[in-house]
Amino acid sequence: MAADDSVDPELAELRARRLEQLVRQRSAAEAADRAPPVPEDLTSASYAEFLRRNPHAVVDVWAPWCGPCRTMAPILEGLARELSPSVRFGKLNADEEPAIAGGWNVQAIPTLLLFDGGRLVDRVVGALPAAPLRERLRRVFRLS
């Protein structure tokens, strides 16, 4: 710093821009924390990490043309908000990821695959109303 304690204008501008950037990043992170959890889109590149990251996970194997799958979507979104952070939900498009769906022996959609500690522990085939599905998830994952 100069002997007269004045701040270099260029340095002051850099500091101001960096501070603004940090404030924006923090605001974005806080908004993400407040955002309701929704089922995460899964692919061959992301599903293994999703299972590793989430001790209690539900993977919805679906397809866009499937009517019962579309019926289940709002139910699963509601349960994702309700049961978070204990249970996390993911969506795997069977048409785009047939090898993964086949690897779990999915023969009909919608199929919900329930994983506990990365291990497949149960599956739900077909559409199911929210209340019985909620109870099944609570029982399988031992939630109160």
Sequence and secondary structure as in RCSB ss.txt:
>XXXX:A:sequence
MAADDSVDPELAELRARRLEQLVRQRSAAEAADRAPPVPEDLTSASYAEFLRRNPHAVVDVWAPWCGPCRTMAPI
LEGLARELSPSVRFGKLNADEEPAIAGGWNVQAIPTLLLFDGGRLVDRVVGALPAAPLRERLRRVFRLS
>XXXX:A:secstr
  TT    HHHHHHHHHHHHHHHHHHHHHHHHHHS    EEE TTTHHHHHHH SEEEEEEE TT HHHHHHHHH
HHHHHHHHTTTSEEEEEETTT HHHHHHTT  SSSEEEEEETTEEEEEEES   HHHHHHHHHHHTT  
